[in-house]
Amino acid sequence: QGQLVESGGGSVQPGGSLRLSCVGSRSIVRVSHMGWYRQAPGKERELVARITIHGATTYADSVKGRFTISRDNAKNTVYLQMDSLKPEETAVYYCNANPIGGGNFWGQGTQVTVSS
């Protein structure tokens, strides 16, 4: 069973940047479509960005042009570069893996707080 561990969250001022990382165990990243989701207090979890096993990317409209998802299969890691952060993007950010062989795995989440 795969395990995902996120890191890189923290507090940042509006307009600032953060880079989230998600490291997978047992080469799970290498064989999975990967995604970043976020969940703000009182709201449903929403897709932020996704990258397929072939490297094709999709983004939520609200983050296009500011966030970049990428993957390094050799390091079994997926990243989310977040620029020009807004206060309304304060949330717990979760890494998700959908292996091509089936299954759905989540990390424990990392808190991102955007506040002045």
Secondary structure as UniProt FT lines:
FT   STRAND          4..7
FT   STRAND          10..12
FT   TURN            14..15
FT   STRAND          18..24
FT   TURN            26..28
FT   HELIX           29..31
FT   STRAND          32..39
FT   TURN            41..42
FT   STRAND          46..51
FT   TURN            53..54
FT   STRAND          57..59
FT   HELIX           61..63
FT   TURN            64..66
FT   STRAND          67..72
FT   HELIX           73..75
FT   STRAND          77..82
FT   HELIX           87..89
FT   STRAND          91..99
FT   TURN            100..101
FT   STRAND          105..106
FT   STRAND          110..114
//
